[in-house]
Amino acid sequence: FLVFTMDDDSLADKYGLLVTLLLASVAVQFVVASYVPDIPYLTFLDWYVLLSFMTIFVIGIFVTMVTTFGLDEYEPIFIGISAGLYVLSQLVCTVYAVYARGWENKKLDMDRWDFVASGMDTEGIEVAAQKKSSIDPETAKMLQRHSWGKDLPSQNILVKK
């Protein structure tokens, strides 16, 4: 929000600051991309960086409106809107991050049956690896309650007697 404190005559300096912030966000995006494997969806950190792009873009629009159209009397309103949106987005991201971290930590202690009970298991997921596996009859009964556990021999699973 430093861009609103700069002199009104220095539009180029204001845009220079905004472009520098955009370049810094792009650099963060490249660093994050180098640590995260290629996946077909956006991670939480990707969404956060996109949110920072949008924030910088909106502030750029407000600066343009104030300087180009002479809306100096509305500058405090634009500052308030920008600050409010920024604080709101940070709060939403913080609450979501705390929730997501708790869920991910909970998954560390889960086994396969906990995943099934939490609804994270879907049809078509293989029960075992390609190598031959063996299970006891009690486990076989539990597996056979599900559609994916009906035909265990076809999935290279041997039921020990």
C-alpha positions as a printed Julia matrix, in Angstrom:
161×3 Matrix{Float64}:
   0.0     0.0     0.0
   3.07    2.23   -0.16
   2.03    3.2    -3.64
  -0.75    5.37   -2.19
   1.75    7.33   -0.07
   3.89    8.37   -3.04
   3.6    11.81   -4.65
   0.66   12.24   -7.0
   2.97   13.48   -9.76
   5.06   10.31   -9.78
   2.78    7.95  -11.69
   5.8     6.23  -13.27
   7.26    5.56   -9.82
   3.96    4.11   -8.64
   3.78    1.79  -11.63
   7.45    0.94  -11.14
   6.73   -0.2    -7.59
   3.74   -2.26   -8.72
   5.75   -3.91  -11.51
   8.53   -4.69   -9.03
   5.98   -6.37   -6.74
   4.63   -8.37   -9.68
   8.15   -9.48  -10.62
   8.79  -10.51   -7.01
   5.59  -12.58   -7.07
   6.68  -14.24  -10.32
  10.04  -15.06   -8.72
   8.26  -16.64   -5.76
   6.11  -18.65   -8.18
   9.24  -19.96   -9.96
  10.89  -20.94   -6.68
   7.75  -22.71   -5.49
   7.41  -24.52   -8.83
  10.96  -25.82   -8.53
  10.14  -27.52   -5.21
   6.69  -28.89   -6.01
   6.35  -31.87   -8.36
   4.38  -31.49  -11.58
   0.76  -32.01  -10.63
  -2.41  -31.29  -12.64
  -3.97  -29.01  -10.03
  -3.07  -25.84   -8.14
  -1.65  -26.16   -4.65
  -2.52  -23.87   -1.76
   0.71  -21.95   -2.35
  -0.19  -21.5    -6.04
  -3.54  -20.04   -5.03
  -1.83  -17.74   -2.55
   0.56  -16.38   -5.2
  -2.37  -15.91   -7.62
  -4.16  -13.99   -4.89
  -1.13  -11.73   -4.53
  -1.17  -11.14   -8.32
  -4.83  -10.14   -8.12
  -4.21   -7.83   -5.15
  -1.4    -6.03   -6.95
  -3.53   -5.78  -10.1
  -6.49   -4.29   -8.2
  -4.23   -1.76   -6.48
  -2.84   -0.87   -9.92
  -6.37   -0.23  -11.18
  -7.09    2.0    -8.17
  -3.86    3.98   -8.75
  -4.79    4.42  -12.41
  -8.27    5.61  -11.52
  -6.99    8.11   -8.95
  -4.24    9.61  -11.12
  -5.76    9.39  -14.6
  -9.31   10.43  -13.81
  -8.47   12.84  -11.0
 -10.37   10.96   -8.32
  -8.17   12.22   -5.49
 -11.14   12.62   -3.15
 -11.83    8.86   -3.47
  -8.29    7.8    -2.65
  -9.05    7.1     1.05
 -11.93    4.87   -0.06
  -9.66    2.98   -2.46
  -7.06    2.59    0.28
  -9.74    1.25    2.63
 -11.09   -1.17    0.03
  -7.57   -2.38   -0.83
  -6.59   -2.81    2.81
  -9.89   -4.54    3.62
  -9.56   -6.99    0.75
  -5.95   -7.68    1.68
  -6.75   -8.33    5.36
  -9.76  -10.49    4.44
  -7.73  -12.56    1.98
  -4.96  -13.06    4.55
  -7.47  -14.17    7.19
  -9.13  -16.64    4.8
  -5.75  -18.05    3.76
  -4.6   -18.36    7.37
  -7.77  -20.15    8.5
  -7.62  -22.51    5.52
  -3.91  -23.21    6.08
  -4.5   -24.1     9.75
  -7.4   -26.39    8.77
  -5.43  -28.03    5.94
  -2.39  -28.6     8.14
  -4.55  -30.27   10.79
  -6.14  -32.53    8.17
  -2.77  -33.45    6.65
  -1.3   -34.21   10.09
  -4.32  -36.38   10.85
  -3.74  -38.36    7.65
  -0.24  -39.29    8.85
  -1.8   -41.6    11.45
  -4.46  -43.08    9.15
  -4.38  -46.52    7.61
  -6.25  -47.71    4.53
  -9.46  -48.35    6.45
  -9.45  -44.86    7.93
  -9.22  -43.47    4.39
 -12.19  -45.62    3.33
 -14.19  -44.5     6.37
 -13.43  -40.82    5.65
 -14.72  -41.16    2.08
 -11.34  -40.69    0.43
 -11.42  -44.11   -1.25
 -13.1   -44.39   -4.63
 -13.91  -47.22   -6.97
 -11.14  -48.41   -9.23
  -8.24  -47.88   -6.82
  -6.05  -50.94   -6.7
  -6.0   -52.7    -3.36
  -2.47  -54.05   -3.6
   0.7   -53.66   -5.6
   1.42  -55.77   -8.68
   3.43  -58.3    -6.69
   1.65  -61.18   -5.06
   0.39  -60.29   -1.58
  -1.1   -62.47    1.1
  -3.71  -61.64    3.71
  -5.49  -63.49    6.51
  -9.13  -64.66    6.16
 -10.45  -61.91    8.47
  -8.91  -59.18    6.33
 -10.29  -60.91    3.22
 -13.81  -60.72    4.72
 -13.37  -57.01    5.34
 -12.15  -56.45    1.77
 -14.97  -58.48    0.23
 -17.55  -56.13    1.72
 -16.5   -53.59   -0.92
 -16.93  -53.92   -4.67
 -13.18  -53.56   -5.24
 -12.49  -56.45   -2.84
 -14.75  -59.08   -4.4
 -12.23  -60.76   -6.7
  -8.99  -60.88   -4.71
  -7.13  -63.5    -6.83
  -7.4   -61.27   -9.92
  -5.62  -58.57   -7.92
  -2.74  -60.91   -7.0
  -3.9   -61.33   -3.42
  -3.61  -64.76   -1.83
  -5.87  -65.51    1.14
  -3.98  -67.66    3.66
  -5.99  -70.31    5.46
